[in-house]
Amino acid sequence: SIIYPVNIKLPWNMVMETIRESGARYIFASEDFINAGIGRDMPKDHIISIGPDQNYKNFDDLLIADTSYEREISGNEDYSILFTSGTTGKPKEVLYTSEKAVNGAMSILYQLGMFPSPASLNHNDTILSLIPFYHIWSWGSAFHAAYLGSSYVLTGKYSPDNVISMIKRNKVTWINAVPTMVYDLISHDVNDDLNGIKMLIGGSPVSNGIASRLRAKNIKFSTIYGGTDMLAASISLGNDGDLESLRSITHPVPMVEASVRDSSGKILENNTMGELWISSPWLPGKYLNIKEQNPYNGGWFKTGDVAMITNSGGIKILDRLKDVIKSGGEWIPTSILESIISEFPGIDICAVTSINDEKWGERPVAWIKASGEIDLDKLREFMDLRVDSGDIKKWWIPVSFRIIKEMPMTSVGKIDKAKLRTMV
């Protein structure tokens, strides 16, 4: 059988389209999703309830049934279909074999177990996963727990107070999360229950502001880079005190090779911006449902991310190619601006997008969700100081700072920059 963990955060019509495209013949779902019609294209006896619903076959009953079926599985047999989050259009479908899925998951564990990492992971840890299973099988966390023999905690529907309560009750020592969740948890941790916990953070850049708040809480963290269409690629290494390196520079996990190239595919020198290419034994090789786009080429995956390779072989992600701002023929990496703006007192979350400009082509605009009043004149003075200290160029400073009540988010917890662009 092939497993497809459904991304239920997609728009409902898109959810149903991905189920049809996956070729799924059976649906395992809770009562809420069954009632919403997630199995409407299935025969009733192909819908399996994982809750108390008595109108359908029950998963627990199947586990204790007299019937059993065993078959030896080889590593090259198909294991799981995944779909990308659809932030750039139609979700893209990829297929992984058992061997590729396990090796991709184990590469994370090997990096965290064999090399110096603040988010180290071993058999003594109790793991709580905040990454949904439709996102690379929760970054492989279920594989990690089974391999290590570690306790594994699932929270159900996310709420920060519930998560903190479960961390305390189950004596959790290690979690995975996206930066928006991390910010949420820190803000709700009034009793300091997160003190000393280890976090693996990914999905989007970790800002200076969040990194500083993690250190203040004595939370040890590493960052991870990867994606649905390549699995794990790199994780930050180093000691607890090197916040800048831990939040912004990751190192390839075992069996991954990385290079930065120009538009013609030529490999660029270290510390030069270009597109990041990744090679690993677990690349899927192609998209199943989109023929006209093929970023897989000769064992390499063109990630669509702007990055540079450091002198130590680390990867520094600067932006998405689709998000990078091209102003006067030069690139402005939004992740650097976002991280610096987030350090200003009172700013909770920041995103930078572009606005069309007749002279320069594009100019940056900053979107800010704040916890209180923000003095924009003082914020501009703060940005000027960062220019004086050499952190950014003068012409990188956003032409506008816009305060919004809520930051739009995608189905996987990333800031929805496509939505922000429509608000300009």
N, C-alpha and C positions, 0 to 999 in steps of 0.2 A: 504494500500500500504506500501511497504518497501522501504526506501530510501537508495541508495548507492552513497555517494559522491566520485567521481572517483579521484584517485591520478594520476593526469596527468603528474607528474614528474617521474613516473616510465618509464622504457624502453617501447616503444610503443607496442611491442608484449606482454609484461606483462600487460599493460593497457587492451588490448583486452581480454587477458585470464581472468583477474579479472572480467570484465564485463560479460563474458560467465559464469563464475563460480557463480556469484551473482544471475543468473537467471533473470536479468533485461529484461523487455518487452518494456519499453519506455526509450528514451534518451532525456534529456533536455541539450542542448549544444549551445555554441556560433557558429557563422558562421565558424570561423577558425577551430574548432574541427570537425564540420560537414564535411567541405571540406577535412579534413585530414582522414576522414573515420571512425570516432568513432562510427557511427551508421550503419556501413556497413552490419551487421548481422540482422538489423531490417527492417520491412516493412516501406516504406516511411511515411505512416501516423502515425507511432509510433515514429517519430523523431520530436521533438518540438524545434524550434529555440527560443533562448532568446535574439536574436539580430534582425537586420533589414532584414535578409534573407527572400525573398518572395517565395522561392521554397518549403518551409515547413510550417507546422502549426506554428503559432506564439504564444508564451506564453502570451503576453499582450492581444491578442484576446480572449484567453481562459478565462482570468479574467473578461472580460466584456460580455461574452456570456450569453444568456438567460438561458441556462441549468445550473442547480446547483445540488449538491449532498451532503447530510449530513448524517452522521452516528455516533452514539455515540461510542467512543473508550474507551476500558478498559486499565488499566495500564499493564496488562500482555500480551497484543497483541504485536506482533513483530513490531519494529519501523525502525531499521537501521542496515545495514551490513557495517562493516568496514574491511579493509585489513591492515595488518602491512606493514611497508615500504620495506620489502624484503632484508634488509641488511645482513641477515644470510641465505639467500636462497629464496625459494618460499614464496611470501607474504601469511601470514596466515589469514584466514577468521573467523571473529567473528560476532555474531548476538546479538543485544540488544533490549529488549522490551522498550516500551514507559516509563514505570516506572523506569527501570534501567537507561535509558538515562537521564531522568529529575533529578533523585536523584543524579546521578554522577555529573551532571552540577551544581546542587544546592549546593552540598557539597563544591565546590570551593567558591561560593558566601557566604555561611555561615561562612567559615573559614576567608574570607577577611572582612566580616561585623561584626562578633561577637567577634573577638580576635584581639589583637594589631598587626597590620601588616602595613608596609610602603606602600604596594600596596593595601590599603583598597579601597573598592568599594561600592558606594551608588548611590542613585537616582540623585544626583546632578552632577555625572560624565558624561562626553561624552567619549564613548568607541570607540577606533579604533583598529580593529583586524588585526594583521599581520600573524596570524596562519591560514593556509588554512582549509577549512571545511572538507577536507578528513582526517584531523588530529584531531580526537575526536570532530568533529563539531566545529572547531576553539576553542578548549578547553571550549566549552559550552558558548562562549561569546554571541551568539545570544539569548540563553535562558536567560542569565543574563540581557541583555538589555530589553527584553520583560518583564521580571519579575519586574525589577526596574522602567520601564518607562523611561529609559535613551536614549539619542540620540546615534545612532549606525552608524559608518562611515566605509565604505569599500573602499579600494584603487584601486582595479583592479590590473593589472600587477605591480609587485613590482619594485620600484626603490627608493633609499634613498632620492633623492631630491624631488620626487613627494610626498613621505610620509611626509617629513618635511613640505612641502608646505600645505598639507591637514591638518596636525596637527595645523598649524598656522591659516589657513583659517576657520577651524571648531571649534577652541578653544578646542581641544582635551585635556583631563586631564588624560586619562588612556589608556595604550596599552598593548598587549601581544606580545611576540616575542621570538625567539631563540637567543642564544648569538652571533652568527655570524651576525644576523640582527642588534642587539644592537651595536656591534662594528662598523658596516657599518654606522648606523645612527649617532653615536657620531662623527665619522670621517668626516661626511658631514655637521655637525651642525655648520656652520661658524658664524651664527648670534645668537647663543645661544637660539634657539627656543624651545629646549627641557628642558630648565630650569624649575624645579619644577614639571615636569610630573611624573606620577606613572607608573611603569612597573611591569608586572608579566612575569618572564623569566624562560624558561624551555627547555627541549629537550636534553640538555647536560650541563655539569657543567659550572658554572660561575667562571672564573679565578679571581685571586687576581688583575691582571692587569685591567680587565674590571670593577670589583667592585670599584677600586680606581678611574677610569675615570668616573664612574657613580656618585660617591660622589663629584668629582670636578665639575661636571655639575649640582649639586643639584638635581639629579634624584633619586627619592625614589623607591626602588625595593624590591620585594620578589621573591623567587624561588619556582617553582612547580615541583613535581615529579609525574610521572604516565606513562601511555602508552595505546596504542590502545587496548591491551588485558586485561586491568584492570581499565581504566579511571583514574580519579584523585585519588591519594593516600595520598599526603602530601604537605604542603606549609610551608615555613619558617615564623616564627613569631619573634617579637622583635622590638627594636627601630631602628631609622635610623642609629645610629652611630656604631652598632655592625655588621660591614661588614663581618667578618669571619663567624659568626653564620648565618647571612642572606643568604650568598652565598653557604654555605656548609651543613647546618643542617635544615632539614624540619621536621614538626610535622604532624602526621596523621590528615586528615580532619575528621569531624564528621562521625561516623559509620564505620571508618576504623580501623582495628587492624593490627599491624605489629610485626613480630618476625624475629630474625636472627638465622639460623640453620646450623648445619653441614651437611655433605653429607648423613647421615643416617636419617635426619629429627629431630634430637635432638635440642631443643632450647638452645642457648648459653647465657652465662652471658653478661651483659652490657659491652661495649667497647671491644668486641671480634669480629674479622672478620669472616663472614660466608655469606651464601646466604640469601637474604631478601625474606621473605614470606609475602604476603598481603592477608587479608580477608576483604570482604565488601559485602553489600547486592546487589551490582550491577555487580558482576563478571559474565561473560558470561557462564562460566562452561566448555567450550570446544572449540577447533578449528573445524570449519565445514569441512574444506577441507584437513586436515592432521590428519590421524588416528593414526599414529605411535608415535606422540609426544603429551603428555597430561600433561602439567604443572599444571593442576587444580586437586586438591586432597582434598577431604573432606571439601570443602568450602574455601580452601586456594589456592592462586596462587603463584607458584615458579617463581620469577621474572627473574632469571638469573643474578641478580646484586649482587656484593659483597658489603656488608655494615656492619655497626655496630650500635647498639642502645646505645645512650648516657644515662647518669644517669638521665637526665631530660625527657627521653622518646622520644627524637628526633631521627631522622634517618639520618645517615651520609653515603651517597653513595660514595664508593671508586673506583669502577670499574665495568665493565661487566665481568662475569665469563670468557667469550671468549677472553677478552682483557687483563685481569690481567696477569702480567708477573711472572712466576714461576722460580725463580733463586736459585739454591742450596737448594731446598726444602722449600724456603720461598717465600711469596707473595710480589711483588712490586706494589702498587696501582698507576696506571698511572695518575689518576686525580690529585693527590697531586704534582707529578713532573711537570705536565703540568701547573698547577697554579703558581708554583714557577718560572719556566722558563719564563712564560709570563710577569713576573715583570721586567725582564731585559730590559733596554732601547733599543728601536728600534725593539723589537719583537712584531709583530701584532698578530699572531696566532701560537699556538704550539700544536703538538700531539706527543705522545710517543707510540711506538709499540715495539715488541720484535724481536730479531734476535737469531737464533739457536747458541748455544755455546756448544762445546764438553765437557767442564768441568762442567759448571754451568747449563746446560740445555737450559736456555734462559737468554739473557741480554737485557737491554733497549736501544733503539735508539730514539733520538729526531728529529722531523721534524719541521722546522721553516719557517714561512713566515714572512719576515722582511720588514720594511719600509726604510731601509738603510743598510749600511755596519755593519756587526756584527763581533766584535773581539772575536773569539772563545776562545782565551786564557783568556781573561777577563771574558767571560761567565763561563768557568771552575772555575776560581777563585771565582766568585759569588756563584757557587754551593758549593764550599768548605766552604765558609762562612756560608751557610745555614746548612751544616753538623755541623760546630762548634757551631751554635746556637741551635742545637737540632731539627731542623725542618725535616730533612731527615737523613737516614743512608748513610754512605760513599759508600756502595755497591749499593745504588739506583742510583747513578749518571750515566747517559747514557754513553755508550762506544763511541758513535758517535753523533755529532750534524750536521744535514744535512739541508742546506738552499735550499728551493724550491721556485719557482716563484709563484705558485698557490697551495692552499690547496684543495685537492679533497673533494667534498661534496656529501652527499646522497640526496635523493629526498625530505627529510624533513629538510634539512639544517644542518645536523650533519656532522662532519668530517668523511670521508670514510676511516676508518682504514684498511679495507680489501684491498682497492686499494693501500694504503701506503705499506702494507706488500709485495705486488708484485713488489715494486720499490726498495726493499732492494738489 
